[in-house]
């Protein structure tokens, strides 16, 4: 489902690669590589790339698809690698890590002095309408498990965290990216993929009730010409590791 119904995750991420600007001599880390689609595109432009992801299923799929690339199962909030990298790339992963200082510190330590951190993640206001619809349905059905919490920071918040560790931020953009969802069940499939915990304890008929309540609530905001459109807001940043760690 991730690679079919939700292939927009990697397709939109392709436009982040020119910002990374990988060079033939560089070694790069892909943090939150998923099934490796973007990792393989970067691999064609650099000396070596290593992909890491917390999902063993994602890493297994990536290894099968791209056997010449090194993929590792690793927690983005607590990882290390024997060698340092010229750049760290991350697309659509950091907003799942609820203690942002931890991945930032890990990235800083993984980079060579002067190395760059190029990222895109959910930004402030991301999927606000989807979350409201999920919470509405959950409240109506008296469910305890509502929309999963993510970390969606604004520019000032995230750049401050980067600078506190020792990064110098050279580029930052927060922008709206309305994203069409595939098929008439696009919103349902999105919830199954990214908020499945909300449905975990529901019988099939209860899931249908949940989706009906959710869709009725969201339709006026997220339906456009009979197509569901996710209200994505993305944060893009390019930051460089400074030579001296601040006091």
N, C-alpha and C positions, 0 to 999 in steps of 0.2 A: 504493500500500500504506500509506503514511503517513497518508493522509486517510480510509482505509476500515478496514483491520484495526487500525490504531493511532490512531484518532481520539480515544482516551482522553487522549492527550497534551494536546490543546486543551480537551477537555471538563472534565477535572480542573482545568485552568488557569483556567477561568471563575471558580472560587471565589476566585481571587487578585485579580480585578478590584475587588471591593468594598474590599479592603485598599488598593489603589491609589487608589480614590476619585477618579477623574478629574473635573475641573471644566470648565465650558464655555469658560473663558478660557485654559486651559492648553495648552501645547505639550509633547508626550510622545514619547519614543523607545522603540521596542520592540526590545530587543536579543536577537537570535536569534528572529526573527519566524516562521520556518518558512514555511508556505503562507498565512499572513496571517489565519487565522480569528479569533484573539484580537485582532489588530491592528484588524480591522474593527469588532469589538464596542466597543473602546475609542474608536475614531474617532467613534462616534455620541455620545460623552459629552464630548469635548474639542474644543478649537479646531482643533488640527492634530496628526497623528501621523506619524512616520517609522518605517518598519520596515527593519531591516538583518539580513542573514543571510549566512553564508559560502558557502552553497550556491546556485549560479546556477540550478539546477533549481527549488529552493524559491522563489526570488525571481521567476522567470519565471511559475510557477504563481500566486503571490500577485498579481502585476501583472495577469494575465489575469482572475483572480477579482474583484479589487477595483481597477479602473482609476483610481479617484479618489484613491487613497492613494499616497504616495511610498514606493517600496521600493528599497533599494540593496543591492548585493553588497558586503559589507565583512567584514573579519576582526575578530571581537569582541575580539581581543587587541591590535588596533592600528587604531583607527578615530578619526575626528574628524568634526565637522560645523560649518558656518560659524556657526550660532547655538547658543546654549545652551538647555537644556530645563528645564521646571518639574519633570519627573519622568522617570525611566528605569524601564521595566518589563522583566522578563526571566523567562520561564517555560521550564524544562526545557532550558536551553541552556548555562549556565555550567559544568556538570560535564563538558562536552566540551573545555573550555579548560584545558589542563594547567599553565599558568603563571598562577595566579589573580591575582597582583599586577597583571598587565597589564590585564585587563579592568576591574578595580577602579579603576585609575588613569585609564583612558579614560572610565569613567562619571563619576568625580569631575570631570574637566575638562569633560565634556559638560553638567553640571548648573549651573544658576544657584545663587548662594549661597542656602542654605536649601532647595534642591531635594531631592527624595527619590528613593531607590533602593528599589524594591519587587521582590523576587525570590523565585522558588522554583527549587530545583535538587535533584539527588540528594544526600542527606546520608549521614553515616557509617552503614555497614551496608547501603546501598542495593544491591539485587539480589545480595546475597552468595551466596544459594543458586543462582541462575542462573549466576553466575561459576564457582562450584565445579563445577557440572555440565558447563559448557563445558570447563573445564580438565581434568576427569576424562576426557572423551571425547578431547580433544586428546592427553593423555598416553598413553592406551591406543593411539592410532593413531600415536604418535611424531611429532606435528606440532610444529613450532617456533612457529607463530603461534597462540597461545592467546587467551584473552579479552582484548579491548582494555582498556587501562588508562584509567580515568576519574578525575576528582577529586571525591571524595565526602567533604567535611569535616564535622566536628562544629560545634556552635554556637560553642564557645570559639575554635576555630581560625579560623573565617571572620570572626567579629566582631572578632577581634584584627587581622586583615588590613585590615578596613574602618577601624578606629580608627587604625591606623598612617598611613593616607593622609589622614585628617581627617574621616571620617564619625562621626556620633553614632548609635549603634544604639538604636532605640526599641522594637523588637519582634523576637523571635527564637523560632522553634519548630522542633523536630525531632520528626517524627511518622511512624509506620508507616502506609502506605497500600497494603494488599494490592489488587492490580489484576487483575481477570479478563481473560484473553486470549481472543480470539474463536476459536471452533471447536476441533475436535480437534487441529488442527495449530498451535494458538496459540503454543506455545513455539518450534516450528520457525520460524514466521513472525516471531516476535520476533527470533530470531537472524539471520534473513535481513535484517531491517530494520536492526538496531542493532549486529550483530557480523558483518557479511557478509565482512569481511576474513579471518575464520577459515576460510571456505569457499572462498576465491578459487581455490585451486590443487587443489581436490578434484574428481575425476570424479563423475558422478551416483551411481554405486553407492557410492563412498566417502562422499558426503554422506549417503546413506541409512544407512550404517553409523555415521557420526558422530552423526546424530540419534537413532538407536536407543540408542546408548551413553549419550548425554546424557539422554534421556527416562527410561531405566531408572534412572539415578542420581538424577534429580530427582523422580521420581513420588511417593515417600513424603512429600516435603516440599512440593511445589508443585502437586499435584493434589488438588482438592477437589470432590467430587460430579461427577467426570468433566470438570471444567473446570480448565484450567491457570490458576494465579494467580501473577502476578509479585510477588516480595517487595520492593516498593518502600518506601523510606524517604526522606522529603522534608524539606528544610530551607527554611523561610520566614523572610525577614528584611525589615524596613523600617528604612532608615537615612537620615539627613539630612546634607547637606553643611554643614559648619560654615563660618563666614565666614573664619576664620583657619587657614591651613595650619600644622600643628604643626611645631616645630623638629626 
